[in-house]
Amino acid sequence: MSQAALAEKLEVSRQTINAIEKEKYDPSLPLAFKIGRLFGMPIEDIFIED
């Protein structure tokens, strides 16, 4: 999925998605939950590194 498509689904800008991917921005808790729901994963699996 492209950054633009993901941004559209999450109702944020493509720049926000880019910043999250590059670890320059931590998403808000509501946005983190939206990302988790979209991918069917708990937010811990997406955002917490081992």
C-alpha positions in Angstrom: 0.0 0.0 0.0 1.4 3.4 -0.9 1.9 6.1 1.7 -0.8 8.2 -0.1 -3.3 5.4 0.0 -2.6 4.7 3.7 -2.8 8.3 4.5 -6.2 8.5 2.8 -7.5 5.5 4.8 -6.3 7.0 8.0 -7.4 10.6 7.2 -4.0 12.1 7.7 -1.4 13.5 5.3 1.1 11.5 3.3 3.8 13.5 5.1 2.5 12.2 8.5 2.8 8.6 7.3 6.3 9.3 6.0 7.3 10.8 9.4 6.0 7.8 11.3 7.8 5.4 9.0 11.1 7.4 9.5 10.5 7.5 13.2 10.5 11.3 13.2 7.0 11.4 14.6 5.1 9.3 17.2 1.5 9.0 16.2 -1.2 10.0 18.7 -2.9 7.1 20.5 -6.1 7.4 18.5 -4.0 7.3 15.2 -2.0 4.3 16.5 -5.2 2.4 17.2 -6.6 3.3 13.7 -3.4 1.9 12.2 -3.7 -1.3 14.3 -7.3 -1.8 13.3 -6.5 -1.2 9.6 -3.8 -3.9 9.6 -5.5 -6.2 12.1 -2.6 -6.0 14.6 -2.2 -4.9 18.2 -0.4 -1.5 18.4 2.3 -3.2 20.5 3.3 -5.3 17.5 3.5 -2.3 15.2 5.2 0.3 17.4 7.2 -1.5 20.1 10.6 -2.8 19.1 12.1 -5.8 20.8 
